[in-house]
């Protein structure tokens, strides 16, 4: 690590934040590119977030990532200095401190999700020309649905246990979104199934859905990355579906922020992926 009095500083704001792999992945890039800088975890309780947000420029930070539970508050605090996509998604996950000290808000989750798909399975397979099924209606689902709508997917079947929350997501994002009930999951003709819920994550209940109606060439993507191969992915792979794990979304969403903060565009490589997983 290169660290001088002129080092550029960035970090991740969350509560809790100890589980985050972002310091490891950004630290890898900083070391690989020989950049004078550091990326640190910042555990910030919700009641302190606004104060820490406003202090970032004064502490010499060039920016930060924002994770649970601060993404919506970050959107409020950046005011009008926010990119349209982040406004539409309703959350900010990346802050950039501009030369005049103003803080700009971005959302890179949609890019990270789509880039992970495209890198793993090229769009020539045609899965984006068929309906996509998205499970969940939280912050991650909003980014995923926005990415799919903007990519031209003909129909997004949005499934959530709370239909009112799903209806609000559909209204906010716009586009060909159909809200469906959890007990009537429609996988017929789908080209893509995406789990954005925490079901199947380590320490959480399993995601119990029947994949029988899902076409065997449909891609199954679980944005959970702990464990890397969730039960959903194991079952899908076992029946012949191509699968995409959630780690790539984390890695790709980080590329834009790093580039804006440190002035160099990093690469997502197999070596880097293995390094992040080894923590």
SVG drawing of the C-alpha trace seen along z (x, -y; Angstrom):
<svg xmlns="http://www.w3.org/2000/svg" viewBox="-51 -25 55 57">
<polyline fill="none" stroke="black" stroke-width="0.4" points="0.0,0.0 1.1,-3.5 -0.1,-6.1 1.2,-9.6 -0.1,-12.9 -1.6,-13.5 -3.4,-10.2 -6.9,-10.1 -9.4,-8.7 -12.7,-6.8 -14.7,-4.3 -18.0,-2.5 -20.7,-3.9 -23.0,-1.4 -24.4,0.1 -23.1,2.6 -20.2,2.6 -17.9,5.3 -19.2,7.9 -18.5,5.7 -16.0,7.0 -15.7,3.5 -12.5,2.5 -10.8,5.7 -11.7,5.3 -10.9,1.6 -7.7,2.2 -6.7,4.8 -7.2,2.3 -5.3,-0.4 -2.4,1.9 -2.5,3.3 -2.5,-0.2 0.0,-1.7 -2.3,-4.5 -1.6,-6.7 -4.9,-6.2 -6.9,-4.2 -10.5,-2.8 -11.8,-2.2 -14.9,-0.8 -16.9,-3.4 -19.5,-2.1 -22.1,-4.8 -25.3,-4.6 -28.4,-6.0 -28.7,-9.0 -25.1,-10.0 -25.2,-9.5 -26.1,-13.1 -23.2,-14.5 -20.7,-12.1 -22.0,-12.7 -21.5,-16.5 -18.0,-15.9 -16.6,-13.9 -15.2,-16.8 -13.7,-18.4 -12.0,-15.1 -10.4,-14.9 -12.5,-12.1 -13.0,-11.9 -16.1,-9.8 -17.7,-6.8 -20.0,-3.9 -23.2,-3.8 -24.8,-0.5 -27.6,0.6 -29.4,-1.2 -28.3,-4.6 -29.0,-4.5 -32.3,-6.3 -31.0,-8.9 -28.1,-9.5 -30.5,-10.3 -32.2,-12.9 -29.0,-14.5 -27.5,-15.0 -30.6,-16.9 -30.7,-17.9 -27.0,-16.8 -28.0,-13.3 -28.0,-11.4 -31.4,-10.6 -31.0,-6.8 -30.4,-7.1 -33.4,-9.3 -35.5,-6.8 -34.2,-3.9 -34.8,-5.8 -31.4,-5.1 -27.8,-6.3 -24.9,-3.8 -22.0,-5.9 -21.0,-9.4 -18.5,-11.6 -17.0,-14.7 -16.5,-17.3 -13.7,-19.9 -15.9,-22.6 -16.9,-20.3 -20.4,-19.4 -21.4,-15.8 -22.9,-14.1 -25.0,-10.9 -25.0,-8.0 -26.4,-4.5 -24.0,-1.9 -26.0,1.2 -28.0,1.3 -24.7,1.2 -23.1,3.8 -26.0,6.2 -26.2,5.9 -22.5,6.0 -22.2,9.2 -24.8,10.8 -23.3,9.7 -19.8,10.7 -20.9,14.2 -23.4,14.9 -23.3,12.7 -26.6,11.1 -26.5,13.1 -28.1,16.0 -31.3,14.0 -32.4,14.1 -33.0,10.4 -35.6,10.8 -37.8,12.9 -39.7,12.2 -37.6,11.8 -38.8,12.9 -37.5,10.8 -38.1,12.0 -38.2,9.2 -39.1,5.5 -36.4,3.9 -33.5,1.6 -31.6,4.2 -34.8,5.2 -35.3,1.6 -31.9,1.4 -32.3,4.8 -35.7,3.9 -34.5,0.5 -31.6,2.2 -33.8,4.8 -36.4,2.2 -33.6,0.0 -32.1,3.1 -35.4,3.6 -36.7,6.7 -40.2,7.2 -41.8,8.0 -40.6,8.0 -42.6,10.2 -42.2,8.8 -42.9,11.1 -43.0,10.0 -44.8,11.2 -45.9,7.6 -47.8,6.7 -48.2,3.0 -44.4,2.6 -44.1,4.2 -46.8,2.0 -44.9,-1.1 -41.7,0.2 -43.4,0.7 -44.9,-2.8 -41.6,-4.4 -39.5,-2.6 -42.0,-2.5 -42.0,-0.2 -43.4,3.3 -43.6,4.5 -46.3,6.9 -46.7,7.5 -47.5,11.2 -48.3,12.9 -45.7,15.2 -48.1,18.2 -48.7,17.9 -45.1,17.6 -45.1,17.7 -41.8,19.0 -43.3,20.1 -41.2,18.8 -38.9,16.9 -35.4,16.1 -34.1,14.9 -34.9,15.5 -33.3,13.1 -33.5,13.5 -32.9,10.1 -34.3,11.2 -32.1,12.3 -33.7,15.7 -31.0,18.3 -28.4,16.1 -26.2,17.5 -28.3,17.3 -31.6,16.7 -34.5,19.0 -34.2,20.9 -35.7,19.7 -38.4,22.4 -39.7,22.1 -40.5,24.7 -38.3,24.4 -40.2,27.0 -41.8,24.5 -38.6,22.6 -37.1,23.2 -33.8,25.1 -32.0,22.4 -33.1,19.6 -30.4,18.0 -30.8,18.1 -29.1,15.2 -28.9,14.9 -27.5,11.6 -26.6,13.2 -22.9,14.0 -22.8,15.6 -22.9,18.5 -21.5,18.0 -23.6,21.0 -26.9,20.6 -29.4,23.5 -31.3,21.8 -28.2,21.8 -27.3,25.4 -30.8,26.6 -30.9,24.6 -27.5,25.8 -28.5,29.4 -31.4,29.2 -29.2,27.7 -29.8,24.0 -26.9,21.6 -26.3,19.7 -24.8,16.4 -23.7,15.8 -23.9,12.5 -20.2,11.7 -19.8,10.3 -22.5,7.6 -20.6,6.4 -17.3,6.2 -18.7,4.5 -20.8,1.9 -17.5,0.8 -15.7,0.0 -17.4,-3.3 -16.9,-4.7 -13.3,-3.7 -12.7,-5.3 -14.3,-8.6 -12.5,-8.7 -9.0,-7.6 -8.7,-8.5 -7.9,-5.1 -10.3,-2.4 -9.7,1.0 -10.3,4.4 -12.5,7.2 -10.4,10.3 -10.5,13.9 -7.5,13.2 -9.2,10.3 -12.4,12.3 -10.4,15.1 -8.7,12.5 -12.0,11.0 -13.4,14.5 -10.4,15.5 -11.2,13.1"/>
</svg>
